[in-house]
Amino acid sequence: MREQSLVRTRRTTLLEGLIIVHIFILSYFVLRATSSISRWSTSTPRSALTTISDMRISTYNLRYDSMPDNITVQQSLASLRDPTVAPTYLGLEGEQPWSTRRIKVAQHLLHAGVVMASFQEALVRQVNDLAELLGDDWAWIGVGRDDGKQAGEFSPIFYKKSVIDLVEWDTFWLSNTPFDVSKFPGAGSLRICTAGRFTLKSTPTPTTFTLLNTHLDDQSDAQRRLGASLILQRAKYEAYAHPTDGPVLVTGDFNSASTGSDSGAYMISTGALPPVALNATFVQRFDVPKGELDGFVMRDVVASASTIARFAVGGDFATFTGFASPGDTSSFTRIDFVFGGSNGKWTVDGYRVDTSLTDDGVYASDHRPVFADLTLSN
């Protein structure tokens, strides 16, 4: 009897051991599968990206501060509702003041875990508010387009200092005289491009890269085509002048869809149409010798993402929605982009257009934020 009991005990112990091993193996593969599909969830933090040479960037047209008031950031923070109490769902309609929208913009970017954020339509108050809300670990570059200082809209680039170092930066105007504060004839507004070289502080080798951020005109197709041509020339020069650097990236609101009658700027950027003639001084300053980087264009990162893994691309398409009532898609279009240079040194691991509408009915902007996960190399 004692021997039979010992045999039964050994069999039970062996069975339990096999069960534990099977559970361990199953758990391992479940975790592997889960991690491979959950990397690009809305709440994925920056620390969850696989290597330190990865970075999550965004581009976001903020809608300028068209309804200015004297409400401070601290007053907006103090008036935030109790998060345990349901709001009046869709209780607000249409455009709301920047003082109402700014908290939502900052919350969204911080929760998404971006380390670089390009903006458009930001007046100086909006730039300063975002600097306050994002915190001391953030810095920014840019100027007001109307005077090269603080007047008019900025196209600023914000970057997280603990992850990225600034190397150098400048601004040029998207006109026939790019080095002067100037407007293209027939354009609705002055238009600029903010150009920066940065270093992603990765190990073992940091990666230096260029980012150009812009906002093309909403009224003049000729200006958009000129602006795209100037930016393409500058991007090509940066790739040529810094051959040991990483990639050249372009972000912005192009006011130009990828197809249709207003697609000229997009098509020039991506090589489907030739660039227009440029200011001779600009071409001389950013000259690329013939035979160097021939055929250089910008690649739409969402197209690259979709060829790698369509699952890595979020479900929303339109980047402009307006302030229309939910369900009204009449204004929906995709005009905000992230591009990478065709000389490579970048791969896209995820792409997402996120909502700017919250349950209370507030649109943080009439545009949606666009996020891209990129891996850089030298």
Disulfide bonds with the S-S distance in Angstrom:
none
